[in-house]
Amino acid sequence: MKAAIDQIAARMVTGKNVAFTGAGISTESGIPDYRSQGGIWDEFKPVYFDDFMSEKNARIEYWRQKAAMYDDLQKAKPNAAHLALAELYDHGRLTAVITQNIDGLHQESGIPADDVIELHGNTRRVRCMSCDALSTDHEAFERIAAGDPAPECACGGYLKPDTISFGQAMPEDEVKRATALAQGCDLFLVVGSTLLVHPAALLPDMAHRNGAFLAIVNLSETPYDAVCDVRIQGKAGEVLPQITSQVLQIS
């Protein structure tokens, strides 16, 4: 592992470096993932976007599921991996973070929101599906606790956590920016993602095809293991601090 860490660190000392994070970085903060065995989709049946928009019962079920996860999200704090990436950013060794996660922990770790590209949205924000007004998840859950199972906006529109549901279009601006970052970076560091969810999973391929050094830190296998330049099988919270320490030592 040390040789792989040294190789990644040597590449990160210069150039434009981008991190791409998935559920594996946040499970270490106590947030369950969605797709693995025992994950959230084993417990809940996903509510599709069209159903949310057309059926009140679907909206009630959607908010019920979100309420069941609310405590875990409220308690979660950035772990050593989040903080390691934030330290790299602070020292100019990381340009941006592209994330599949919706928990806002990268921003809480200290990386400015403008440099965290959230491909699947952020569950801490709530958006009106009609007028686009934003509010906090806390406000919505206060209304649910008071007996309103599917809160609506003052304009009459449906309120929904600002995340991408099954069947909902990906955020166009974020996808364009993530694509540009992947195609223009010198190093693309994947952390805690199985790289199975598309279209996000295409980004490592874009980066690699455009000449970027592709490094993967993940516990399980990914479809890119055979083509990446370096792969470290390990926990993000154990590996990332070592990479950061080595980068700063040789900078």
Salt bridges, closest charged atoms under 4 A:
ASP6 OD2 - LYS2 NZ 2.81
GLU61 OE1 - ARG64 NE 2.82
GLU108 OE2 - LYS77 NZ 3.49
GLU108 OE1 - ARG124 NH2 3.68
ASP115 OD1 - ARG177 NH2 3.01
GLU118 OE1 - ARG125 NH1 3.24
ASP132 OD1 - ARG127 NH1 3.45
GLU142 OE2 - HIS138 NE2 3.15
ASP148 OD2 - ARG143 NH2 3.13
ASP162 OD2 - ARG125 NE 2.90
ASP162 OD1 - ARG127 NE 2.90
GLU172 OE2 - LYS176 NZ 3.16
ASP205 OD2 - ARG209 NE 2.77
ASP225 OD2 - ARG231 NE 2.90
ASP229 OD2 - HIS208 ND1 3.69
